[in-house]
Amino acid sequence: MVATRRTAGFGAGLALAALASVPSAQQAAPPVVDDAALAAETPGNDWLAFGRTYSEQRFSPLTQIDTGTVGRLGVDWYVDLAGDRGLVSTPLVVDGVMYFVRSMNVVRAVDAATGALRWEYDPDVAGHADRRLRVGWDHSRGIAFWKGKVYVATWDGRLNAIDAGTGRELWSTRTIDPGAPFYITGAPKVFRGKVLIGNGGTENGAARGYVTAYDAETGEQAWRFHIVPGNPADGFENEAMAMAADTWTGEWWEFGGGGNAWHGFTYDSEFDAVYIGTGNGSPWNRKIRSPGGGDNLFLCSVVALDADTGEYRWHYQTTPGETWDYNSNMDIVLADLTIDERPVKALMHAPKNGFFYVIDRSDGRLISAEPFTEVTWASAVDTATGRPVEVPGARYETGAALISPGPIGGHSWHAMSYNPETGLAYIPTIHLSYQFTDEGVDIDGWRSPVGRSDTGVSTRRLGSSRQDDVIGSLQAWDPVRQEQVWEVPLEGMWNAGTLTTAGNLVFQGRADGNLVAYDAASGAELWRFHVGSGISAPPITYAVDGRQYVALLVGWGGAMAGVGGPSEAAHGWSYGVHPRRLIAFALDGGTELPASPPPRVPAPVEAPFFEVDAGLAQQGAREYGGVCSSCHGRDAMSSGMAPDLRASGAVLSAAAFARVLRDGRNAQGMPAYPELSDQQLTALRHYIREQAERDLAGR
């Protein structure tokens, strides 16, 4: 369904000065989206890339919607997206057409002023994925655009080019080995006629991360850079891998090593460099993958590569020898800063480990690093060496360690933005403490999982890392002074990325279903609108025919919609209950959004005839943790990505349960597990019913 905007009276209350800041799209020739267009910070009619431009600032120069007018925002049009689940991506807008990616990597083009459908492209993920559906999720963070082509990377590991005018597939190339436990949820990065993509999969088997650049016209591989070294007996691909191998011990290649780059790519047109944010170790526990210690390059790093050749230039490692899932796949933002009265070509990065880094991107030298959230694993970062000053015991080497941030991080992939007019970065921040322990883990005998999740360490969420029990916030951070300027505590911790504008505004969608606009300088709330479901996607802004819009996808999703458990389930965004939509707002928008059902936490079905066997339930807990929990939720309580099994009638029938698990439902993203024995299925049923009975009894 498409609801078009009500146009009567539009423009009557708009100032000419505001309109002048939004040139008519009809007055200009269609843009050629190339390096020059992607590097240009003005004009702001289009949103051409994940972060709008190569700087990844997510800053728009548009001013029609500002602190004085934002209160007049209303829904202008919307599109219902039936059958979709987690919608987390950034739409693109090019010359009045909006392009976005749906569940299962379906790409749609619509009129950016009305939502009217232009075309839809389905890459048939279900038909290609097969057992790869067992790893990863069906969401995507975005697409890329270059010279009339749209690029989408699929869950099953393909990179596809689509004709932007017709939606016709132009080429498709497989980026990963069909037998590897990899998947793709990230947005491709396009620059200098190349398209770059990485992958995820560190927790699902022996993983050796890499990124690959392909020719944007043909799909032919241009270059590939491995993030961690392979088996020395096979030789090293380049000097960088030989250098990295000196920082590893043991037979790390048997475990893959990790480093998968699934998000966090930035192209720097000034230095013709591409910056790669790299991932955590495989497995997480360094005692297993590198038993003699070592920094384990290039895990948890920002790595600068030559954009033309993929050759190594420099790196900065945020977490040497990481062992907490502190990946650096978060966005990398470029800006010109003045620090100590001198200009700096700066790179800003707020990874999981809780420190905000400002790096000189000309050579990778650390300028400053300070904690932007509660940090207990390290007391500081030594600016002379660039290394963290670790707290004794933080590596759980002598027993359980209480650590902040946890594996979810102090900042996850939800995009931060930077406003060059206020000089502030706006960070969706997480405040949680965790317990880490490898007690009971067979360090010497551990083996990489196949199609299951195993990290080599046990973690347990303890709650807020703050005295006021806040677990999430939006904060404005001064990267020059390295200090917080303002903060807004939020309900929940899985809140979406931010957008900032020259209208002195910051927009953020929240886990509670509200899209909110703040004064960018003070943090004062100026406007809010409840969209009827949790928000996981960041908003964008653009203009068509002199009218500025703010748009976002609505559909609770991302990893915490899968593994979140009770805390995220409490939002009530139940699987299949609340609508998924694309919504566009404009000043004096008069379209009424249909009401959504109220939040609902699924109630476990009562089954007094099902007698739980404690021994079977204990066995089932292990099966569930390795196979089911990443989608159906911790403690068998769905956070919204997949059905809540406590409320499922299929669990009560051995035949129905076996049919679903062994056959799968590929079209919905449910993988098949034909190898599961009757004993394993029975154990799973008893574990799920044990959790259901506990909840029925009030735990």
N, C-alpha and C positions, 0 to 999 in steps of 0.2 A: 504494500500500500504506500502511495506517495500522497502527502498532504501538501498542497501548494500554499504559498503565503497569501495573506490578504493584503492587497496593494492600495486600497482606497486611502487617500490622504497621505501616502508616503512622501516624505521630503518636506512637508509643510513646516516642521519644526526644526529642520537642520540648518545649521549655520553654513554660510558659503565658505568660510575658512575651513571648516571641517571637511566639506565636500572637496575642496581643492586638494586636500591631502590624499584623496582616493581617486586618481584619474580613471576615466571611463575605459573599460576594457575594449570597447568598440572603436576607440580612437587610435589604438595602437595595433601594429602588425602582430600576428601571432609570434610569440617568442620562440627562439631557437634555444632549447635547453642544452647548454654546453658548459665548458669550464667558466667562461666569462659570466654567463647567467647565474650559475651556481655560486660564484664567488661574490656577486654583487649584493651588498646589504640593502640597497634601495633600487627600484621601488618595492612596495610590499603587496602588490595585488595578488601575486601567486605565492604558493607554498611548494617549493620545488624539490625539497629533500626532507629526510627525517628531521633534521634540526633547522629547517627552512633554507639555510645556506651552508656552505662549506665550514663556516665557523662553528656550527652546531649550537649557536647561542639560543635558539628558539625565541628570538626577539623579533618583533614586527615593528616597522616604522609607522604603521597606520595609526591615525589619531581620531578618527570619527567617533569611535567608542573610547571614551576617556573617563576620568573620575567624575566628571560632571554629567555625563550622559548614560553611564553604564546602568543606572537604575531603570532605564527605559527598555532594556533588553527583553525580548520575548521570542518565543519559538516562531520562526519564519516558515520552515518546512521540516519535514522528517520523512524517513523511510523505514518501514518495518522490515526486519531481517529475520524472517521466520526460519527456525531450524538452527540458527547460529548459537554458539555457546560463548566462550571467552573471546571478547573483542578488545584487543589491547593496542592496536596499531595506530600509526600516524597517517591520516589521509594526505594525499598530495593534491594540489590545485594548479593546473596549467591552463591559462587562457580560457577561463570560465568553465573548465571541466574538472570534476573531482574524481580521483582514482583512489580506491581503498581495497583492502584485503579482508575477506570474511573468514569464517571457520573453514578448515580443510583447504586453505590457501586459494579459495575462489576470489577472483579479482573482478571488481565492478567499476564501471565508469558511469557517472551521472552528471546532469547539468548542475553546476555549482550554485545556481540561483534558484532552482526549483526542486532539485532532487530527481528529475525525470531520468529514467534509465536510458543510457546510450548503448551499452553492451555489457555482457558478463562472460567471463572466461573461467572455465573449470578445468584445472590440471589433472583431475581424476586421481587424487591422492590415494583414495581407498583402493583403486585398481593397481597402483604401483607400490604401495607401502609394504604389503604383506606383513611379515613379522616385525618390521620396523615400527609398526604401531605400538609395540611394547615399550618403546623408549620415547621420551619427549611428550609433547602436547600438540593439540591441533591449532593452537593460536600462532599468529605471526605478528612481529612488531612493525612490519611495514614493507614497502616496495620502493623501487627507484625508477627514475625517469631520465632518459637521455635521447635527444635528437629523434623524437617521435616514437620512442619505444618505452614500454613499461617492463620492468624486470621484477619477477617474483621468485623467491626461493621456497621450495616445498619441503614439507615435513619429511618426506622420504629421501631428500637429498639432491633434488634436481634444481638447476637454475634455468628458468624459462624466460624468453623474450617475447613480448606481445606487441603487435601493432597498436599504437595508442588511438588510432582513428577507428579501427574496426574490431579490436579484441581478438584478432587472428594470431595464433601462435606462429612465430617466425623461426625460432630454434629452441632446442632444449638440450642441455648437457648434464650428465650425471657428475656430481662433485665429490661423491664419497664412494668408497668400496661397498658394493651391495652386502657384503658380509660383516661390515663393521657396525658396532652398536651406536652409530651416530644419527643425528637428526638435525634439522634446521628450524629455528624459530626466529632468527634475526632478519633484519632488513639488509638487502644488498647495498653496497656503497659504490657509486659510479664516479669516475674521474678519468680525464685524459684518454677517453675512448676505451676504458676498461671497466669491468664490473667485478667487485671484490665480494667474496662471501667466505664465511667460516662455518663452524658447526658446533653442536653440543654433544654430550654423551659421556662425560667424565665418570659418572656414577654407575654406568651400566655395563662396564666391561673394560678390557684393556684398551685405553684410548691414548693415542699420540696426536695432539692437536696440530692443526695447520690452517692457513688461509690460502686461498687461490684467487688469482685475478684472471679474468677471461676477456677476450676481445668482445667489445660491445656490439659489433656488427655481425660476427660470425659464431660466437660462442667457443672459439678455440682457446685453449689454455695459453695464457701469456707468461705467467710465472706462479710458483708456489713457494711459500715459506713455512717450514716446520717450526713449531714453537719450542719443542723439547727435542733433545738428541735421540737418535735411535740406537740400535745395537752397534757398538764400535766395530765389530767384526765385519759389518756390511759396508764400512766406510761412511764418512759424513758428507752430506750434500754441499756444505760450504764451510768456510772458516768459522762462521758464527756458531754452527752446531758443534764443531770441534772445541771451541772455547766454552760453550755451555756444558759439554760433557765433563769438563774438569770440575764442575760444581755438583756432580751427582756421584753416588756411591752404590755399591752392590750391583745387582742385575735389574736396574730400573726399567729397562726396555720390556721385560717380561710383564710388567704392569701397565705399560703404555706411557706412563709419566704424566699425562694430562695436558693442561694448558689450553684446552679447547677455547677458541675465540668465537663465542656465539653472539656477541654484541660489543659495541664500543669501537667503531671504526671512524676515523676522522681524516679527511684529506686536507693538507695545508698547501694551498696554491703558491704561497710566498716561498716556501722551501722545497716545493715539489716532493713532498714527503707524505706518506700515509702512516698514521699512528694506529697501532693495534693494541687494544686492551686485552690482556691475556687471562686465562682461567686458572683454576685451582689444580692441585695435584690429583693424580689418579694412582692409588686411592688418596683420600684426604690425609690419612695418617702417614707422616714422613717416615716413621719407624719401619714401615713396611716397604715403601717404594724406594727409599734411599737410607738404609739402616745405619750408615756411617755419617749421617748428617749431610751438610752442604746446602748452598743457596738454591739449588735446583732451578737454574735458568732455563727458559724464560718464563717460569710460572709467575702469575700475579704481578705483571709488569706492564708498563707502557713501552712498546717497541716501535722505533721509527725505522721505516723501510723506504728505500728509493721507489717512488711511484712508478717509474718506468721499468725497472728491472727486478724489483722485489729484494734487492740486496740490503743487508743489515747496515744501519747507520749508527744508532745508539739505542740504549735502553735505560729505563729507570725501574728498579724492582721495588714495589711498595711493600711486599711481605716476603723477605728472603726465607727459603725453606719452609714455606707455609704448611700449616697442619690443621687449619680451622675452616677451610672452604672460603678463604678470604680472596676471592677472585677480583680482578681488576677489569671486568667486562662492562663496567659502568661507563656512561658517556664521557667523552673527552672534548672539552670546550676551549676554543681559541679566542684570545682577546689581546689587545694592546693595553698593558697596564703601566702605570708609573709607580715604581717602587724605589724608595730611597732617592727620590728626585732624578731617576733615570728611566728612560723608556725600556720596557721589556716585552719581547714577543713571548707571551705567556701561554701556557697550557694549564688548564684547570681540571682537576680530577678528584672526585669524592667516591672512592671505592668502598667495598664492604668493610674494610678493616677499621673504619671510623676516623681516619685522618683526611683532612682536606689538603691536597697537594697543589702547589703552584710551581711549575717547572719551566725553565727557559727552553723553549722548543727549538732553539737554534743548535743546542748541543746536549740537551737532556740533563742539564745541571739543576739540582734541586735548589729552589729559592727559599721556600718555606713549607712547613707542614705542621698543622695543629689539629687536635681532635674537634670534630664538629658534633660528636655525640659521645656518650659515655664509653671510655676505653680502659680496659683493665689488663689486656694482654701485653701492653707496652706503656711505659711511662712518658715517652716522648720520641721524637725523631731527631737524631743528631744531624744538624744541617751541615756539619763539616764532612761527615762520612756518607750522609744520606740514608743511614741505617736506623731502624727502630731500636730503642733501648728496651729490650724485652724484660718482663717481670719474671723472676724465678718461679718455676712451677707452672707457667702458663701453657707449656707444651704437654701437660698432663703426664709428665715423665715420672712423677713420684706418687701419682694417685689422681683422683678426680680433680678437675680444675673448674672454677666458676669464672666464666669469661663473658665479657662484653666487648664488642657486639658478638652476636651468635652467628651461625652459618647463614642466616637470612641477610645479615649485614646491617651496618648503620645506614646504608643507602643501597638500594637494589637497583634494578635496571630502569625504574621509573625516572624519566628524564628530568634533570635539573635544567633551569634556564638561566641566562645571564643578561642583565639589562645594562648596556654601556652608559645610559644616562644616569641611573642611580648608582652604578658601580657595584651592584649586588647580585649574587647568585641565589637562586631560590631552589631549595633542596627538599624533596620528600624524604623525611628522616625517620629512622626506626630506633626505638629505645627498648632493647630486650637483653636479658641475661640468660646464659645457658650453662649447663653443666656438660663438660667434655670428659669422657673416660674411655680407655681401651681395656678396662678390666674385663676379662673373659674372652678377649679377642686373641685368636691364635696368630700372633705376630709372625712367627717363623713359617707357619703352614698356610697362611692366608693366600687365597687364589682369586684372580679377577672373576667377577660374576659374569654370567652370560644371560642377558635378557632379564636380569634382576638388578635391584639396587643394593649395593653394599659399599660402604665408605671406609671400613676398617676402624671405625670409632663410633661410639654411641653418644648421642646428644640428647639433652632433655631441656625443654624450655622452662625457665624458672619464673618468668614474669618480667615486669618493667625493671629497667636498670636505673630508674629515677625514684626519688623519694615520694613524688606526687603520683606515682603509678601510671603516668602517661606512657603509652607504648608507641605512639606515632605523632609526628608534628610536621608542620611546614615552617621552615626557617629561612630567613634572609641572612646571607653570609657575606661579609666583606672580605674578599680575597687578598686585599692589600694589607689590611690590619689583622687579618686572620682572626676575626671575632664575629659573634652573632650580633646582628642589629635588631632584629625582632623575630618573634616566634609565635605561632598559633598552635596550641595543643589540639590534637584530633582524636576522634574515636577510631579505634583500630589502627593497625600499623601499615596495611597494604593499600596506601593511597597513591593516586595516579600522578603522572608527571605534570610539569608546569609549563605555562606560556606567559611571556611578559611582553609588554608593548610600550610604544612611545606615548601612549595615552596614560602613562604612569599606573599601569595595571598589572596585576598578576592573576592568572586564572589557574584553578586547580579543580579537577574532579576528585571526589572522595569516596572512600569505601562505604559511607553511609548513604550514597546516592545523590549527594548535593554537588552541583557545579557552583563554585564560589569565585567571586571577583574581589580582590583586595587592592588597597592602595599600595603601590609598589614601594613607596618610601617609608610608610608607617606600619603597614600590616593591618590597617583598619578594614573590617569587612564592609563592602559597599553594595553587594548584590549576591543573591543565591537563588538557585532553582533546583528543585528536586526532580530528577529524571526518571524515577521509578525503578531503578536497579542500581547496584553497586557499579562504580566507574573504575575501570582499570586502564583506560586509554587517555593519552594527553590531548588537550584541545589544540586547535590551530585557528588562525585568523587569516582572512583574505578579503578581496574586494572584487565585485562584479558590477559594472555599469554604475560606478559611483557609490555603491553601497557596501559597507563593511559587514562581514559575517564572522561569527565565532562558531566553530563546528567541532563535534567530537562523536566518536562511536561509544555506545552504551551497551555493556554486557560484561558482568563480573567475570574476571578471568585471571590468567597468569598462574604461576606455580602455587601461590597460597590459596587459590580457589580449588587446588587439588590436595595439597598436603597440609593445609592450614589447621584442620582439626577443629576442636570445639570453639576456640577463640574466633576464628573466621566464620565458622558456621553460625555463630551468634548474630551475624548481620542479617541472616534470614534470606539470603539470595539463593533460593533453592533451585536445584536443577530442573529445567523445563517449566518453571512457574512464571518467571518475569520476562517481559518482552525484551528483545534485542533491537536496537535502533541506531540509525545515524540521524543526528539532530543538528540543525543549523539555526542559530539565533541571529537576530538583527535588531536594530533600534525600531521600536514600535511594531515588532513582529506580533501578529494577531492570530496565529494558528493555535488551536487548542490541542494539547497533547492528550490522548486518551489515558484515562487513569490506569495505573498498574495495580495488580494485587498487592496487598500489604506484605511486608516481610513475613516469611514463614520458615521456621525451623522444623524439618520433618520429624514426626513423632514415630518412634519405633513401633512396629506392629506387635501386638500381643499374640503370643503363641504358647499357651500353657501346656500344650501337648508335646512341645519340643523340650526334651530334657537335656540340658547341656552337660557334657562330659568334660571335666576340668582338664584332664590330660590331653584330650583331643584339642581343646581350646588353646592350650599352651603351644601345641604343635602348630595349630592354625595361625597363631600370632606371628610365628616366624614366616610362614608362607605369605600371610597378608602383608607384612612389612616389606618383603622383597618384591612382591608382584602387584599388589592392589592399592597400597596406601598412597602412591603418588597421584592417583586420580580420585579415588573414593574417600580419601581423607584419613588423617591420623585418628586412631581409636575407633575406626569404622564409622566416623561421623563425617559425612560429606560437607565440604565447604562450598559446594555449588558447581564444580566442574563436571561431576558425574552423579548418577543416582545414589541416594543414601541407602546402603545395603541393609541397615537396621530396619528400614521401612519397606523392604522388598519382600513380596510374596514368593519370589523365585527361590529365595534362600530356604524356604520351608519345604521345597520339593527337591529331592535329590535329582530327579530326572530333569526338571526345568533348569536347575542350577548348572548341571553338567552341560546341558545343551548351550547355554549362554557362554560359558567359559571356554568350552572346547571348539565351538563354532565361531564365536565372536560376532561382532556387528560392525564390520569395517566401515560402512557408510557413516556411522555415528562416531567412529574413532575407537571403538572397542575392539582390542586385538583378540586373536584366538590363541588358546593354550591347549592344543590337542594332546600334549604329552602329560598333562596333569593326571595323576592316578586317582582311582576312586578314594583311596586313603587320604590323599592331599585335599581333594574336594570336600570330603567329610570333615576333615580338620578345619578347613576354612569356614564351613557352615557353622560349626560349633563355636569358633572364635567370634564370628559375626553375631550369633545369637547371644553369646555371653555378654558382648558389649551392649546389645539391645536390652537384655534383662537388667543390666546394671543401670542403664539410663531410665528404664521404666521404674526402677526402685529408687531413683534419685541419686544414684551413685553414692 
